[in-house]
Structures are given as C-alpha cells and as structure tokens.
Amino acid sequence: MKKSLLTQLLILVLAPAFLLSFTSLPDRVNFSGEWKLNPDKSDLGQFANFATTSIKTDQSNDAIIIARTAPSFQGDENTTSETLTFDGKETATKLIGESSKKSKMKWTDDGQSFSITYTLNLDFNGQQMVIQGTEKWSLANDGKTLVVENNSSSDFGDMTTKSVYDKK
C-alpha cells in the first residue's frame, strides 16, 4: 500500500512536468532588417524634425539590437544603439553627453509584437528632463512595414506618435 501511494504521488508530480516539456512558445516574428521612415504614413507630433529617420535591427533567439538614427539639435545625424533581452531585464544605454536611457521589452503572448517601456534621462547642458514612455512595435504588410507607436509623458505633457517605416 505504501509503495502504491508513493508511485501515484510520483506520477502526479512528474506527469505534468513531462507533458509541459513538449509545449513550446509561440513563434516570434522577426524584426531584423533596415527600416526607413515613411513620413507620409506617420503621425510624428510636435517633434517631427527630430524623429528617428532610420532603424537597423538585428534579432537573435534571446535579444534584439536596435540602432536608431535621428537628426541632432546641431543638424547632423546621431545613431544610438541598445540591446534588449527577451527575459525582461532592464537595459541601460548611454546616449549623447550625460543623457541615458533605461528600458526593457516584453513580447505579446502571441509573439507577433512587443512593447518597450523606457525612462529617458536627458541632460541639455545641465538642464535635466525625464521622459517616461512605452513603445509598441508591430509588423504590417507581410513584414515590409514596421509600425512603432509611442506614448510618453514628461514636463511638456503627454505625447502620442506613430512612426511607420518601410523595409529597405
């Protein structure tokens, strides 16, 4: 009797672990590529002149590297790069001067899009500003179009933008 109870308990514990080992995560869409801003399809708000004009992404099984190029306040272009891991850990990225960004990403349950929550700590010659926001990334047009919807809050108020990029 004792052996039978122990056997049943063992089966009760091991069976779900065994069955769950065959389940898999949904396939994640791949955002890798080079993307160029399509301003005619975008809604860039009051800071349109400083919007990211191109994005280069390189996605692996456990992370995505995002390099963004945008006009600077001096008129030239500036590229920043960040690596976001799929485990949800926060990533710190150094920007221009003393400015920095902390962000983390999370996939949707179906693996078809992800969101990035971030805090930008901007420093303009000693003037500090904090911007908090969320970006939602998705693909459209059979993967030929990248859509980035951004909602942010700062001392300037709340802002919502939609940036549409065409795959190069």
Secondary structure as a PSIPRED ss2 file (coil, helix, strand):
# PSIPRED VFORMAT (PSIPRED V4.0)

   1 M C   1.000  0.000  0.000
   2 K H   0.000  1.000  0.000
   3 K H   0.000  1.000  0.000
   4 S H   0.000  1.000  0.000
   5 L H   0.000  1.000  0.000
   6 L H   0.000  1.000  0.000
   7 T H   0.000  1.000  0.000
   8 Q H   0.000  1.000  0.000
   9 L H   0.000  1.000  0.000
  10 L H   0.000  1.000  0.000
  11 I H   0.000  1.000  0.000
  12 L H   0.000  1.000  0.000
  13 V H   0.000  1.000  0.000
  14 L H   0.000  1.000  0.000
  15 A H   0.000  1.000  0.000
  16 P H   0.000  1.000  0.000
  17 A H   0.000  1.000  0.000
  18 F H   0.000  1.000  0.000
  19 L H   0.000  1.000  0.000
  20 L H   0.000  1.000  0.000
  21 S C   1.000  0.000  0.000
  22 F C   1.000  0.000  0.000
  23 T C   1.000  0.000  0.000
  24 S C   1.000  0.000  0.000
  25 L C   1.000  0.000  0.000
  26 P C   1.000  0.000  0.000
  27 D C   1.000  0.000  0.000
  28 R C   1.000  0.000  0.000
  29 V C   1.000  0.000  0.000
  30 N C   1.000  0.000  0.000
  31 F C   1.000  0.000  0.000
  32 S C   1.000  0.000  0.000
  33 G E   0.000  0.000  1.000
  34 E E   0.000  0.000  1.000
  35 W E   0.000  0.000  1.000
  36 K E   0.000  0.000  1.000
  37 L E   0.000  0.000  1.000
  38 N C   1.000  0.000  0.000
  39 P H   0.000  1.000  0.000
  40 D H   0.000  1.000  0.000
  41 K H   0.000  1.000  0.000
  42 S C   1.000  0.000  0.000
  43 D E   0.000  0.000  1.000
  44 L C   1.000  0.000  0.000
  45 G H   0.000  1.000  0.000
  46 Q H   0.000  1.000  0.000
  47 F H   0.000  1.000  0.000
  48 A H   0.000  1.000  0.000
  49 N H   0.000  1.000  0.000
  50 F H   0.000  1.000  0.000
  51 A C   1.000  0.000  0.000
  52 T C   1.000  0.000  0.000
  53 T C   1.000  0.000  0.000
  54 S E   0.000  0.000  1.000
  55 I E   0.000  0.000  1.000
  56 K E   0.000  0.000  1.000
  57 T E   0.000  0.000  1.000
  58 D E   0.000  0.000  1.000
  59 Q E   0.000  0.000  1.000
  60 S C   1.000  0.000  0.000
  61 N C   1.000  0.000  0.000
  62 D C   1.000  0.000  0.000
  63 A E   0.000  0.000  1.000
  64 I E   0.000  0.000  1.000
  65 I E   0.000  0.000  1.000
  66 I E   0.000  0.000  1.000
  67 A E   0.000  0.000  1.000
  68 R E   0.000  0.000  1.000
  69 T E   0.000  0.000  1.000
  70 A E   0.000  0.000  1.000
  71 P E   0.000  0.000  1.000
  72 S C   1.000  0.000  0.000
  73 F C   1.000  0.000  0.000
  74 Q C   1.000  0.000  0.000
  75 G C   1.000  0.000  0.000
  76 D C   1.000  0.000  0.000
  77 E E   0.000  0.000  1.000
  78 N E   0.000  0.000  1.000
  79 T E   0.000  0.000  1.000
  80 T E   0.000  0.000  1.000
  81 S E   0.000  0.000  1.000
  82 E E   0.000  0.000  1.000
  83 T E   0.000  0.000  1.000
  84 L E   0.000  0.000  1.000
  85 T E   0.000  0.000  1.000
  86 F C   1.000  0.000  0.000
  87 D C   1.000  0.000  0.000
  88 G C   1.000  0.000  0.000
  89 K C   1.000  0.000  0.000
  90 E C   1.000  0.000  0.000
  91 T E   0.000  0.000  1.000
  92 A E   0.000  0.000  1.000
  93 T E   0.000  0.000  1.000
  94 K E   0.000  0.000  1.000
  95 L C   1.000  0.000  0.000
  96 I C   1.000  0.000  0.000
  97 G C   1.000  0.000  0.000
  98 E C   1.000  0.000  0.000
  99 S C   1.000  0.000  0.000
 100 S E   0.000  0.000  1.000
 101 K E   0.000  0.000  1.000
 102 K E   0.000  0.000  1.000
 103 S E   0.000  0.000  1.000
 104 K E   0.000  0.000  1.000
 105 M E   0.000  0.000  1.000
 106 K E   0.000  0.000  1.000
 107 W E   0.000  0.000  1.000
 108 T C   1.000  0.000  0.000
 109 D C   1.000  0.000  0.000
 110 D C   1.000  0.000  0.000
 111 G C   1.000  0.000  0.000
 112 Q C   1.000  0.000  0.000
 113 S E   0.000  0.000  1.000
 114 F E   0.000  0.000  1.000
 115 S E   0.000  0.000  1.000
 116 I E   0.000  0.000  1.000
 117 T E   0.000  0.000  1.000
 118 Y E   0.000  0.000  1.000
 119 T E   0.000  0.000  1.000
 120 L E   0.000  0.000  1.000
 121 N E   0.000  0.000  1.000
 122 L E   0.000  0.000  1.000
 123 D E   0.000  0.000  1.000
 124 F E   0.000  0.000  1.000
 125 N C   1.000  0.000  0.000
 126 G C   1.000  0.000  0.000
 127 Q E   0.000  0.000  1.000
 128 Q E   0.000  0.000  1.000
 129 M E   0.000  0.000  1.000
 130 V E   0.000  0.000  1.000
 131 I E   0.000  0.000  1.000
 132 Q E   0.000  0.000  1.000
 133 G E   0.000  0.000  1.000
 134 T E   0.000  0.000  1.000
 135 E E   0.000  0.000  1.000
 136 K E   0.000  0.000  1.000
 137 W E   0.000  0.000  1.000
 138 S E   0.000  0.000  1.000
 139 L E   0.000  0.000  1.000
 140 A E   0.000  0.000  1.000
 141 N C   1.000  0.000  0.000
 142 D C   1.000  0.000  0.000
 143 G C   1.000  0.000  0.000
 144 K C   1.000  0.000  0.000
 145 T E   0.000  0.000  1.000
 146 L E   0.000  0.000  1.000
 147 V E   0.000  0.000  1.000
 148 V E   0.000  0.000  1.000
 149 E E   0.000  0.000  1.000
 150 N E   0.000  0.000  1.000
 151 N E   0.000  0.000  1.000
 152 S E   0.000  0.000  1.000
 153 S E   0.000  0.000  1.000
 154 S E   0.000  0.000  1.000
 155 D C   1.000  0.000  0.000
 156 F C   1.000  0.000  0.000
 157 G E   0.000  0.000  1.000
 158 D E   0.000  0.000  1.000
 159 M E   0.000  0.000  1.000
 160 T E   0.000  0.000  1.000
 161 T E   0.000  0.000  1.000
 162 K E   0.000  0.000  1.000
 163 S E   0.000  0.000  1.000
 164 V E   0.000  0.000  1.000
 165 Y E   0.000  0.000  1.000
 166 D E   0.000  0.000  1.000
 167 K E   0.000  0.000  1.000
 168 K C   1.000  0.000  0.000
